[in-house]
Amino acid sequence: MKAGKHGLTTVQMEVLELLRKIAHSPATESEFHVHVQNLKASTHWKESTLLQKWFDWKWLKNAKRGMWCFRSSRLNTRVTTIQMC
């Protein structure tokens, strides 16, 4: 988004805030979808076809990998090691 070719340099922080709300939807999948709809209703979304393409093909396609609301369905384990001298 920092690159000028994306056309979002002047509204970068606003778009990032909308994306963070989607990524950090903590509770439910329905909350996740509400935040996605908020992004798609924004003027930044409507004015930038590059943002639309990137979001649909790259970001949303991999949503279940990193979104907070989908993490409870994954098994997370912590591995610790002790270095012995």
GULODREN-673494 format. One record per atom (N, C-alpha, C, O): x, y, z; chain; residue number from 1; atom name. Coordinates in steps of 0.2 Angstrom, whole numbers, plus 5000, padded with zeros to 4 digits. Atoms other than C-alpha are relative to their C-alpha. Example, Ala and Ser with C-alpha at 12.3 -4.5 7.8 and 13.67 -1.06 7.14 Angstrom:
! residues 2
> x:y:z:kette:nr:atom
> 5004:4994:5000:A:1:N
> 5062:4978:5039:A:1:CA
> 5004:5006:5000:A:1:C
> 5009:5005:5003:A:1:O
> 4996:4994:4999:A:2:N
> 5068:4995:5036:A:2:CA
> 4996:5005:5003:A:2:C
> 4999:5011:5004:A:2:O
***
This chain:
! residues 85
> x:y:z:kette:nr:atom
> 5004:4994:5000:A:1:N
> 5000:5000:5000:A:1:CA
> 5004:5006:5000:A:1:C
> 5002:5012:4998:A:1:O
> 4995:4995:5000:A:2:N
> 5015:5011:5002:A:2:CA
> 5002:5003:4993:A:2:C
> 5003:5009:4992:A:2:O
> 4998:4998:5007:A:3:N
> 5019:5011:4984:A:3:CA
> 4995:5005:4997:A:3:C
> 4989:5004:4997:A:3:O
> 5004:4995:5003:A:4:N
> 5012:5026:4974:A:4:CA
> 4995:4997:4995:A:4:C
> 4990:4999:4993:A:4:O
> 5004:5003:5006:A:5:N
> 5006:5014:4960:A:5:CA
> 4993:4997:5003:A:5:C
> 4989:4996:4998:A:5:O
> 5006:5002:4997:A:6:N
> 4992:5008:4972:A:6:CA
> 4995:5005:5001:A:6:C
> 4989:5004:5001:A:6:O
> 5005:4994:4999:A:7:N
> 4984:5025:4973:A:7:CA
> 4997:5001:5007:A:7:C
> 4992:5004:5007:A:7:O
> 5002:4999:4993:A:8:N
> 4982:5024:4992:A:8:CA
> 5004:5004:5004:A:8:C
> 5003:5003:5011:A:8:O
> 4995:4997:4996:A:9:N
> 4996:5034:4998:A:9:CA
> 4997:5006:5005:A:9:C
> 4999:5006:5011:A:9:O
> 5003:4995:4996:A:10:N
> 4985:5048:5004:A:10:CA
> 4995:4998:5005:A:10:C
> 4993:5001:5010:A:10:O
> 5005:5003:4995:A:11:N
> 4972:5037:5013:A:11:CA
> 5003:4993:5003:A:11:C
> 4999:4989:5005:A:11:O
> 4997:5006:4998:A:12:N
> 4984:5023:5018:A:12:CA
> 4998:4998:5007:A:12:C
> 4996:4993:5009:A:12:O
> 5001:5001:4993:A:13:N
> 4981:5025:5037:A:13:CA
> 4992:4998:5001:A:13:C
> 4991:4994:5005:A:13:O
> 5007:5002:4999:A:14:N
> 4962:5024:5035:A:14:CA
> 4998:4993:4997:A:14:C
> 4994:4990:5000:A:14:O
> 5001:5007:5003:A:15:N
> 4962:5009:5024:A:15:CA
> 5003:4995:5004:A:15:C
> 5000:4989:5006:A:15:O
> 4997:5005:4995:A:16:N
> 4974:5000:5036:A:16:CA
> 4996:4999:5006:A:16:C
> 4996:4994:5009:A:16:O
> 5005:5000:4994:A:17:N
> 4962:5004:5050:A:17:CA
> 4995:4995:4999:A:17:C
> 4993:4991:5003:A:17:O
> 5006:5004:5002:A:18:N
> 4948:4996:5041:A:18:CA
> 5002:4992:4999:A:18:C
> 4999:4988:5001:A:18:O
> 4997:5007:5000:A:19:N
> 4959:4980:5037:A:19:CA
> 5002:4997:5007:A:19:C
> 5001:4991:5008:A:19:O
> 4998:5003:4993:A:20:N
> 4965:4979:5055:A:20:CA
> 4993:4998:5003:A:20:C
> 4993:4993:5007:A:20:O
> 5006:5002:4997:A:21:N
> 4947:4979:5061:A:21:CA
> 4997:4993:4997:A:21:C
> 4994:4989:5001:A:21:O
> 5001:5007:5003:A:22:N
> 4944:4964:5049:A:22:CA
> 5004:4995:5003:A:22:C
> 5002:4990:5005:A:22:O
> 4996:5005:4998:A:23:N
> 4959:4955:5054:A:23:CA
> 5000:4998:5008:A:23:C
> 5001:4993:5010:A:23:O
> 5001:5000:4993:A:24:N
> 4956:4958:5073:A:24:CA
> 4993:4998:5002:A:24:C
> 4992:5000:5008:A:24:O
> 5007:5001:4998:A:25:N
> 4938:4953:5073:A:25:CA
> 5000:4994:5005:A:25:C
> 5001:4988:5003:A:25:O
> 4999:5005:4995:A:26:N
> 4939:4943:5089:A:26:CA
> 4995:4995:5002:A:26:C
> 4997:4989:5003:A:26:O
> 5005:5004:4997:A:27:N
> 4923:4935:5093:A:27:CA
> 4997:4995:4995:A:27:C
> 4998:4989:4996:A:27:O
> 5004:5004:5005:A:28:N
> 4913:4928:5078:A:28:CA
> 5001:5001:4993:A:28:C
> 5004:5007:4991:A:28:O
> 5000:5000:5007:A:29:N
> 4913:4925:5060:A:29:CA
> 4995:5006:4997:A:29:C
> 4997:5009:4992:A:29:O
> 5005:4994:5003:A:30:N
> 4898:4937:5058:A:30:CA
> 5003:5007:5001:A:30:C
> 5002:5011:4997:A:30:O
> 4997:4994:4999:A:31:N
> 4908:4951:5066:A:31:CA
> 5005:5001:4994:A:31:C
> 5006:5007:4992:A:31:O
> 4996:5000:5006:A:32:N
> 4921:4947:5053:A:32:CA
> 4997:5003:4994:A:32:C
> 4999:5007:4990:A:32:O
> 5003:4998:5006:A:33:N
> 4909:4949:5039:A:33:CA
> 4997:5007:5000:A:33:C
> 4996:5010:4995:A:33:O
> 5002:4993:4999:A:34:N
> 4902:4965:5046:A:34:CA
> 5006:5005:4998:A:34:C
> 5004:5010:4995:A:34:O
> 4995:4996:5002:A:35:N
> 4919:4973:5045:A:35:CA
> 5002:5000:4993:A:35:C
> 5004:5005:4990:A:35:O
> 4998:5001:5007:A:36:N
> 4922:4966:5028:A:36:CA
> 4995:5005:4996:A:36:C
> 4996:5008:4991:A:36:O
> 5005:4996:5003:A:37:N
> 4905:4975:5023:A:37:CA
> 5002:5007:5001:A:37:C
> 5000:5011:4996:A:37:O
> 4998:4993:4999:A:38:N
> 4911:4991:5031:A:38:CA
> 5006:5002:4995:A:38:C
> 5005:5008:4993:A:38:O
> 4994:4998:5005:A:39:N
> 4927:4991:5020:A:39:CA
> 4997:5001:4993:A:39:C
> 4998:5006:4990:A:39:O
> 5003:5000:5007:A:40:N
> 4917:4987:5004:A:40:CA
> 4995:5006:5000:A:40:C
> 4993:5008:4994:A:40:O
> 5004:4994:5000:A:41:N
> 4905:5002:5009:A:41:CA
> 5004:5006:5000:A:41:C
> 5001:5012:4998:A:41:O
> 4996:4994:4999:A:42:N
> 4919:5014:5011:A:42:CA
> 5002:5003:4993:A:42:C
> 5001:5000:4988:A:42:O
> 4999:4997:5007:A:43:N
> 4923:5027:4997:A:43:CA
> 5007:4998:4998:A:43:C
> 5008:4998:4991:A:43:O
> 4994:5003:5002:A:44:N
> 4941:5020:4997:A:44:CA
> 4999:4994:4996:A:44:C
> 5003:4993:4990:A:44:O
> 5001:5006:5004:A:45:N
> 4935:5004:4991:A:45:CA
> 4997:5001:4993:A:45:C
> 4999:4998:4988:A:45:O
> 5004:4998:5006:A:46:N
> 4923:5011:4978:A:46:CA
> 5004:5004:4995:A:46:C
> 5003:5003:4989:A:46:O
> 4995:4996:5004:A:47:N
> 4937:5022:4971:A:47:CA
> 5006:4996:4997:A:47:C
> 5009:4998:4993:A:47:O
> 4993:5004:5001:A:48:N
> 4951:5009:4970:A:48:CA
> 4998:4993:4998:A:48:C
> 4997:4989:5002:A:48:O
> 5001:5007:5002:A:49:N
> 4949:4994:4959:A:49:CA
> 5006:4996:5002:A:49:C
> 5005:4990:5002:A:49:O
> 4994:5004:4998:A:50:N
> 4967:4989:4963:A:50:CA
> 4999:4997:5008:A:50:C
> 5001:4992:5009:A:50:O
> 5001:5002:4993:A:51:N
> 4962:4988:4982:A:51:CA
> 4995:4994:5000:A:51:C
> 4995:4989:5003:A:51:O
> 5006:5005:5001:A:52:N
> 4946:4978:4977:A:52:CA
> 5004:4993:4998:A:52:C
> 5002:4988:5001:A:52:O
> 4997:5006:5002:A:53:N
> 4957:4966:4967:A:53:CA
> 5005:4996:5005:A:53:C
> 5004:4990:5006:A:53:O
> 4995:5003:4995:A:54:N
> 4971:4964:4980:A:54:CA
> 4996:4997:5006:A:54:C
> 4998:4991:5008:A:54:O
> 5004:5003:4994:A:55:N
> 4958:4961:4994:A:55:CA
> 4997:4994:4998:A:55:C
> 4998:4989:5002:A:55:O
> 5004:5007:5002:A:56:N
> 4948:4948:4985:A:56:CA
> 5005:4995:4998:A:56:C
> 5003:4989:5000:A:56:O
> 4996:5005:5003:A:57:N
> 4962:4939:4977:A:57:CA
> 5006:4998:5005:A:57:C
> 5008:4992:5005:A:57:O
> 4994:5001:4995:A:58:N
> 4976:4940:4991:A:58:CA
> 4998:4999:5007:A:58:C
> 4999:4994:5010:A:58:O
> 5002:4999:4992:A:59:N
> 4969:4945:5008:A:59:CA
> 4994:4996:5002:A:59:C
> 4995:4992:5006:A:59:O
> 5006:5003:4998:A:60:N
> 4952:4938:5009:A:60:CA
> 5001:4992:4998:A:60:C
> 4998:4988:5002:A:60:O
> 4999:5007:5002:A:61:N
> 4957:4922:5000:A:61:CA
> 5004:4996:5006:A:61:C
> 5003:4990:5007:A:61:O
> 4996:5003:4995:A:62:N
> 4969:4918:5015:A:62:CA
> 4997:5002:5007:A:62:C
> 5001:5002:5012:A:62:O
> 5003:4997:4993:A:63:N
> 4957:4925:5029:A:63:CA
> 5001:4995:5005:A:63:C
> 5002:4997:5011:A:63:O
> 5000:5005:4994:A:64:N
> 4956:4909:5039:A:64:CA
> 5007:4998:5002:A:64:C
> 5007:4995:5008:A:64:O
> 4993:5001:4998:A:65:N
> 4975:4908:5040:A:65:CA
> 5001:5004:5006:A:65:C
> 5005:5002:5011:A:65:O
> 4998:4996:4995:A:66:N
> 4977:4923:5051:A:66:CA
> 4995:5004:5004:A:66:C
> 4997:5007:5009:A:66:O
> 5005:4996:4996:A:67:N
> 4961:4931:5057:A:67:CA
> 4998:4997:5007:A:67:C
> 4998:4991:5008:A:67:O
> 5001:5001:4993:A:68:N
> 4957:4931:5076:A:68:CA
> 4994:4995:5000:A:68:C
> 4994:4991:5004:A:68:O
> 5006:5004:4999:A:69:N
> 4940:4924:5074:A:69:CA
> 5000:4993:4998:A:69:C
> 4996:4989:5000:A:69:O
> 5000:5007:5002:A:70:N
> 4945:4909:5065:A:70:CA
> 5006:4996:5004:A:70:C
> 5006:4990:5003:A:70:O
> 4994:5003:4996:A:71:N
> 4960:4905:5077:A:71:CA
> 4998:4994:5005:A:71:C
> 5001:4989:5006:A:71:O
> 5003:5005:4995:A:72:N
> 4949:4895:5089:A:72:CA
> 4999:4993:4997:A:72:C
> 4999:4988:5001:A:72:O
> 5001:5007:5003:A:73:N
> 4947:4881:5076:A:73:CA
> 5007:4997:4999:A:73:C
> 5007:4991:4996:A:73:O
> 4993:5003:5001:A:74:N
> 4966:4878:5075:A:74:CA
> 5003:4998:5006:A:74:C
> 5001:5000:5012:A:74:O
> 4996:5002:4994:A:75:N
> 4977:4869:5087:A:75:CA
> 5006:5004:5000:A:75:C
> 5010:5004:4996:A:75:O
> 4994:4996:4999:A:76:N
> 4990:4880:5094:A:76:CA
> 5004:4997:5006:A:76:C
> 5001:4996:5011:A:76:O
> 4996:5002:4995:A:77:N
> 5004:4873:5104:A:77:CA
> 5006:5004:5001:A:77:C
> 5009:5006:4996:A:77:O
> 4994:4997:4999:A:78:N
> 5019:4880:5112:A:78:CA
> 5005:4995:5002:A:78:C
> 5004:4990:5005:A:78:O
> 4994:5004:4999:A:79:N
> 5036:4872:5112:A:79:CA
> 5005:5004:5003:A:79:C
> 5007:5009:5000:A:79:O
> 4995:4997:4996:A:80:N
> 5049:4877:5124:A:80:CA
> 5006:4995:5000:A:80:C
> 5005:4989:5001:A:80:O
> 4994:5004:4999:A:81:N
> 5067:4871:5125:A:81:CA
> 5004:5003:5005:A:81:C
> 5004:5009:5006:A:81:O
> 4995:4998:4995:A:82:N
> 5080:4872:5138:A:82:CA
> 5007:4998:4998:A:82:C
> 5008:4992:4996:A:82:O
> 4993:5002:5002:A:83:N
> 5098:4873:5134:A:83:CA
> 5004:4998:5006:A:83:C
> 5004:5002:5011:A:83:O
> 4996:5002:4995:A:84:N
> 5109:4863:5145:A:84:CA
> 5007:5000:4999:A:84:C
> 5009:4998:4993:A:84:O
> 4993:5000:5001:A:85:N
> 5127:4866:5147:A:85:CA
> 5004:4995:5003:A:85:C
> 5010:4995:5003:A:85:O
***
